[in-house]
């Protein structure tokens, strides 16, 4: 009987240790969950900010297109032929700027 009691007490201690271990793991996983939720919130915020900036850039580009169209119409009315530099659309904006500035300097 004494041996059986000792065995049960040992099993009880093992289960208590296992419960403590499981509770510690639960705490760890809860911390991981909160950390992941914070990261997701931050990611959502940054994506929202990026979307706002993309929309602002798109609006600005539309304004630039409208201005370019107006300049094109104005130059056509003045009798000038408008030739857009071949570097436009290739991502080489500095070359396009230099060409446009050069044309401005050459005008009387």
N, C-alpha and C positions, 0 to 999 in steps of 0.2 A: 504494500500500500504506500509506504514511504517513497519507494522508487517511482511509483506512478505519479505521486504528487510532485516530486522533483522534476519529472518529465513534463508534466503539465505546466509547472512554473517556468521551466526553460522554454517551452513552446510559447507561453504567454509573453516572456521577455523578447523572444524572437519576433513575435507579431507586433509588439509595441515598438521595437526598433524599426521594423518594416513600415509601420504606420508613420513614424517620424520621418523616415526616408521619403516615403511617398508624399507626405505633406511638404517637405522641403522641395521636392521636385515640382509639386503643384505651384508653390510660390515662385519658383524659377520660371515655369511656363507662363504664369500670369504676368510676370515682369516682361518676358519675351513678347507676349501678346500686346501689352500696353506699348512697348517699344515699336512693334510693327504697326500698331494703329497710329501712333504719332508720325511714323515715317510716311504712312499712307496719307494722312492729313496734310503733311508738308508737301508731298508729291502733288496732291490735288490742288493745293494752293499755288504751287509753282506752275502747274499746267494752266491754271486759270489766268495767272499773270502773263504767261507766254501767249495765250490766246488773245488777251487784250492787246498786247504789243503787236502781234501779227495783224490784228484788225486795224490798228493805228497805221502800221506800215502800208497795208493794202489801201486804206483811205488816202494816205499821202501819195501813193503811186497813182491812184485814180486822179488826184489833183494834178500831178505832174503830166499825166497823159492829156488831160483837158488843156493844160497850159501849152503843151507841145502842139496840140491840134490848133489852138488859137493862133500860135505863132506861125504855124504852117499856112493857115488861111491868110494871115496878115501878109506874109512874105509872098504868097501867090498873088494877092491883090496888088502888091507893089511891083509885080512883074518878075520877081526872082523865082528861079526854079529851086525847089528844096530837095537836096540830096542828103539823106541821112548817112553818116559815116558807116562803113561796113563793119567797124568794130562794135557798133551798138548791137546788143543782143548776145554778145560773146562773153560778157562779163568783164571786159576791159574798159572800165569806166574812165580811168585816167587818160587813156589814149583818146577817147571820145571828147573829154573835156578839153584836152590840148587842141584838138582839131577845131572845136567850136570857138575857143578863145582866139585861135589863129585867124579864123574867118572874121571874127569881130574886129580884130586889129586891121585887117586888110580892107574893111569897108571904108568908103570915103566919108 
